[in-house]
Amino acid sequence: MIEATHGQLSIRRQCELLGLNRASYYYEAAQESELNLTLMRLIDEQYTATPFYGGPRMTVYLQRQGYAINHKRVQRLMQQMGLQAIYPKPHPTVVNKEHQVYPYLLRNVLLWRPNQVWSADITYIRMAHGFMYLVAVIDWYSRYVLSWQLSNTLDGRFCLLTLQQALAGAQPEIFNTDQGAQFTATAFTTTVEQAGVQVSMDGRGRALDHIFIERLWRSLKYECIYLNDFDSVAALEEGVERYFTFYNDERPHQSLAYATPAEVHHGLRLPSR
């Protein structure tokens, strides 16, 4: 039996040992009605271009595309996709009162080396007939993608597995996330703390702190996802793996003085900032 929370072996390695295609672990992409899938594709494309669009603006955008829908439907779909407008909110983020409140540790922090600050985030990934969710851990200084996983649900186990894979290679000083349920789960925060890493969580007005990983999502979608209508989880996984290898090892990064994330992360080149 494959265990998502196995302490030593990744899902990739467990599938290899069992002679299974890793994609079979996911069963199939998450499903919705054809109309909702069309709306979600449009929402995803528009949100990637204008991440400051919340429910009201997105509703107007879709109505102007000829869809007679109300804001409640749009809000439900955006919630299902894990999307919210990127701008400082007038009220603090509503958090789960049952989880421990961690402080925000990155105010006025100067980035000066790899493995100083990591962060994780989740994004919606469209497919030809359904969708998946993708989580990734990224190093802030080098923009290097340390680990990633796909899932057909927002269950926190795939986030925990991705965290464990990243920590198997190194440990940062600070791990920063938003206050989503996957990242505030006790299993997730305990794993971070047991690795000797400080937990930092976004609070009021910290939406722009995810700009590094939001730019990663934008690059992934424009340069890979939108160019390929992946029709199976296996094809999607292979495509994402190829892209992240390209992104880390070959793609010059403007903010790194056109070095690659791998060159900066492994100390082969120093970015001029």
C-alpha positions as CSV (number, residue, x, y, z in Angstrom):
1,M,0.0,0.0,0.0
2,I,1.3,3.5,-0.9
3,E,1.3,5.9,2.1
4,A,1.3,9.6,1.4
5,T,2.8,10.3,4.8
6,H,5.6,7.7,4.7
7,G,8.5,9.2,6.6
8,Q,11.3,7.9,4.4
9,L,10.0,7.2,0.9
10,S,8.4,9.6,-1.4
11,I,5.3,8.6,-3.5
12,R,7.6,8.6,-6.5
13,R,9.9,6.1,-4.9
14,Q,7.1,4.0,-3.4
15,C,5.5,3.8,-6.9
16,E,8.9,2.8,-8.4
17,L,9.3,0.0,-5.8
18,L,5.8,-1.3,-6.5
19,G,6.2,-1.1,-10.2
20,L,3.4,1.4,-10.5
21,N,3.2,4.5,-12.7
22,R,3.3,7.4,-10.2
23,A,0.2,9.0,-11.8
24,S,-1.9,6.0,-10.9
25,Y,-1.7,7.1,-7.3
26,Y,-3.9,10.1,-8.2
27,Y,-6.5,8.0,-9.9
28,E,-7.9,10.7,-12.1
29,A,-8.2,14.5,-12.3
30,A,-10.9,16.3,-10.3
31,Q,-14.1,16.8,-12.2
32,E,-16.7,19.5,-12.7
33,S,-19.5,20.1,-15.2
34,E,-18.4,21.1,-18.7
35,L,-19.7,24.7,-18.1
36,N,-17.9,25.0,-14.8
37,L,-14.7,23.7,-16.3
38,T,-15.0,26.3,-19.1
39,L,-15.6,29.0,-16.5
40,M,-12.7,27.8,-14.4
41,R,-10.4,27.9,-17.4
42,L,-11.4,31.5,-18.1
43,I,-11.1,32.5,-14.4
44,D,-7.6,30.9,-14.2
45,E,-6.4,32.7,-17.3
46,Q,-7.8,36.0,-16.2
47,Y,-6.5,35.7,-12.7
48,T,-3.0,34.8,-13.9
49,A,-3.1,38.0,-15.9
50,T,-4.8,40.1,-13.2
51,P,-4.3,38.6,-9.8
52,F,-6.0,41.6,-8.2
53,Y,-9.4,40.5,-9.6
54,G,-11.7,39.4,-6.8
55,G,-15.1,37.9,-7.2
56,P,-17.0,41.0,-8.3
57,R,-14.6,42.0,-11.1
58,M,-14.3,38.3,-12.2
59,T,-18.1,38.1,-12.4
60,V,-18.2,41.2,-14.6
61,Y,-15.4,39.8,-16.8
62,L,-17.2,36.5,-17.3
63,Q,-20.6,38.2,-18.0
64,R,-18.9,40.3,-20.7
65,Q,-17.7,37.0,-22.2
66,G,-21.4,36.1,-22.7
67,Y,-22.0,33.9,-19.6
68,A,-25.2,34.6,-17.7
69,I,-23.9,33.8,-14.2
70,N,-24.1,35.4,-10.8
71,H,-21.4,36.3,-8.3
72,K,-22.2,33.4,-6.0
73,R,-21.3,30.9,-8.7
74,V,-18.0,32.8,-9.4
75,Q,-17.1,33.0,-5.8
76,R,-17.7,29.2,-5.3
77,L,-15.5,28.4,-8.3
78,M,-12.8,30.8,-7.1
79,Q,-12.9,29.3,-3.7
80,Q,-12.7,25.8,-5.1
81,M,-9.7,26.9,-7.1
82,G,-8.1,28.4,-4.1
83,L,-8.1,31.9,-5.6
84,Q,-8.5,35.3,-3.9
85,A,-7.5,38.8,-5.1
86,I,-4.0,39.8,-4.2
87,Y,-4.3,43.1,-2.3
88,P,-4.2,44.2,1.3
89,K,-7.6,43.5,2.8
90,P,-9.4,45.9,5.1
91,H,-9.8,43.2,7.7
92,P,-7.3,40.6,8.9
93,T,-7.4,37.2,7.3
94,V,-10.0,34.9,8.9
95,V,-8.0,32.1,10.5
96,N,-8.9,28.8,12.1
97,K,-9.1,29.5,15.8
98,E,-8.1,25.9,16.6
99,H,-4.6,26.3,15.1
100,Q,-1.6,27.9,16.8
101,V,-1.0,31.5,15.6
102,Y,2.5,32.0,14.4
103,P,4.1,35.4,14.0
104,Y,5.2,37.0,10.7
105,L,9.0,36.9,10.7
106,L,9.9,38.5,7.4
107,R,9.3,42.2,8.1
108,N,12.5,44.1,7.0
109,V,14.4,40.8,6.4
110,L,17.3,41.2,3.9
111,L,17.7,38.2,1.7
112,W,21.4,37.4,1.2
113,R,21.8,33.6,0.8
114,P,20.0,30.4,-0.3
115,N,18.1,28.4,2.3
116,Q,17.4,31.5,4.3
117,V,13.7,31.7,3.6
118,W,11.5,29.1,1.9
119,S,7.8,29.3,1.2
120,A,5.0,27.1,-0.1
121,D,1.9,27.7,-2.0
122,I,-0.9,25.9,-3.9
123,T,-2.3,26.6,-7.4
124,Y,-5.0,25.3,-9.6
125,I,-3.9,23.5,-12.7
126,R,-6.3,23.0,-15.6
127,M,-6.4,20.0,-17.8
128,A,-8.3,19.1,-21.0
129,H,-11.0,17.3,-19.0
130,G,-10.7,18.2,-15.3
131,F,-8.1,19.8,-13.1
132,M,-5.5,19.2,-10.4
133,Y,-3.9,21.1,-7.6
134,L,-0.1,21.8,-7.5
135,V,1.9,22.7,-4.4
136,A,5.6,23.8,-4.5
137,V,8.3,24.8,-2.1
138,I,10.5,27.6,-3.4
139,D,13.7,29.2,-2.0
140,W,13.2,33.0,-1.9
141,Y,16.7,34.0,-2.6
142,S,17.4,31.8,-5.6
143,R,13.8,31.2,-6.8
144,Y,14.8,27.5,-6.9
145,V,11.9,25.0,-6.9
146,L,12.9,22.6,-4.1
147,S,10.0,20.1,-4.3
148,W,6.5,19.8,-5.7
149,Q,3.5,17.5,-5.9
150,L,0.2,17.2,-7.7
151,S,-3.1,16.2,-6.0
152,N,-6.8,15.9,-7.1
153,T,-7.9,17.3,-3.8
154,L,-6.9,20.0,-1.4
155,D,-6.1,17.4,1.3
156,G,-3.1,18.5,3.3
157,R,-1.2,15.3,2.9
158,F,0.3,16.3,-0.5
159,C,1.6,19.5,1.1
160,L,3.2,17.5,4.0
161,L,4.8,15.2,1.5
162,T,6.3,18.1,-0.5
163,L,7.6,19.6,2.7
164,Q,9.3,16.4,3.8
165,Q,10.9,16.1,0.4
166,A,12.3,19.6,0.6
167,L,13.6,19.2,4.1
168,A,15.4,15.9,3.2
169,G,17.9,18.0,1.2
170,A,18.4,21.1,3.4
171,Q,16.7,23.2,6.1
172,P,16.0,27.0,5.9
173,E,16.0,29.4,8.7
174,I,12.4,30.4,8.1
175,F,9.5,28.7,6.4
176,N,6.7,31.1,5.4
177,T,3.2,30.3,4.3
178,D,-0.3,31.8,4.3
179,Q,-2.8,30.6,6.9
180,G,-4.5,28.0,4.7
181,A,-5.7,24.9,6.4
182,Q,-3.0,22.7,4.7
183,F,-0.2,24.8,6.1
184,T,-1.7,25.4,9.6
185,A,-2.3,21.7,10.2
186,T,-0.5,20.4,13.2
187,A,1.3,17.7,11.2
188,F,2.7,20.4,8.8
189,T,3.9,22.9,11.4
190,T,5.3,20.2,13.7
191,T,7.4,18.9,10.8
192,V,8.8,22.3,10.2
193,E,9.6,22.9,13.9
194,Q,11.1,19.5,14.4
195,A,13.5,20.3,11.6
196,G,14.8,23.3,13.6
197,V,13.0,25.8,11.3
198,Q,11.1,28.9,12.4
199,V,7.5,29.0,11.2
200,S,6.3,32.3,9.7
201,M,2.7,33.0,8.6
202,D,1.3,35.8,6.7
203,G,-1.0,38.1,8.5
204,R,-2.8,41.3,7.6
205,G,-1.7,43.0,4.4
206,R,1.0,40.5,3.6
207,A,-0.4,39.2,0.3
208,L,2.5,40.6,-1.7
209,D,4.9,38.4,0.2
210,H,3.9,35.6,-2.2
211,I,5.1,37.5,-5.2
212,F,8.0,35.1,-5.9
213,I,5.9,32.0,-6.0
214,E,3.1,33.9,-7.8
215,R,5.6,34.7,-10.5
216,L,6.5,31.0,-10.7
217,W,2.9,30.1,-11.2
218,R,2.6,32.8,-13.9
219,S,5.6,31.4,-15.7
220,L,4.5,27.8,-15.4
221,K,1.1,28.5,-16.8
222,Y,2.1,30.8,-19.7
223,E,5.1,28.7,-20.7
224,C,3.7,25.2,-20.1
225,I,0.1,24.7,-19.0
226,Y,-1.6,27.0,-21.4
227,L,0.4,25.6,-24.3
228,N,-0.5,22.0,-23.6
229,D,-4.0,20.7,-23.0
230,F,-2.8,17.8,-20.9
231,D,-5.4,15.0,-21.2
232,S,-4.1,12.7,-18.3
233,V,-2.5,13.1,-14.9
234,A,0.5,11.2,-16.2
235,A,1.0,13.6,-19.1
236,L,0.5,16.6,-16.8
237,E,3.0,15.3,-14.3
238,E,5.6,14.7,-17.0
239,G,5.0,18.2,-18.4
240,V,5.3,19.9,-15.0
241,E,8.5,17.9,-14.2
242,R,10.0,18.9,-17.6
243,Y,9.1,22.5,-17.0
244,F,10.5,22.7,-13.5
245,T,13.8,21.1,-14.6
246,F,14.0,23.7,-17.4
247,Y,13.0,26.5,-15.0
248,N,15.6,25.5,-12.4
249,D,18.5,24.6,-14.7
250,E,18.2,26.4,-18.0
251,R,15.8,29.4,-17.9
252,P,17.7,32.7,-17.3
253,H,16.0,34.7,-14.5
254,Q,15.8,38.4,-15.0
255,S,15.8,39.2,-11.3
256,L,18.9,37.1,-10.9
257,A,20.9,39.0,-13.4
258,Y,20.0,36.3,-15.9
259,A,21.5,33.5,-13.9
260,T,19.4,30.4,-13.5
261,P,17.9,29.5,-10.1
262,A,20.1,26.4,-9.9
263,E,23.3,28.5,-10.5
264,V,22.4,30.9,-7.7
265,H,21.1,28.2,-5.3
266,H,24.2,26.1,-5.6
267,G,26.6,29.1,-5.4
268,L,27.8,28.9,-9.0
269,R,26.8,32.5,-9.7
270,L,26.0,35.4,-7.5
271,P,23.1,37.6,-8.6
272,S,23.6,41.4,-8.9
273,R,20.8,42.9,-6.8
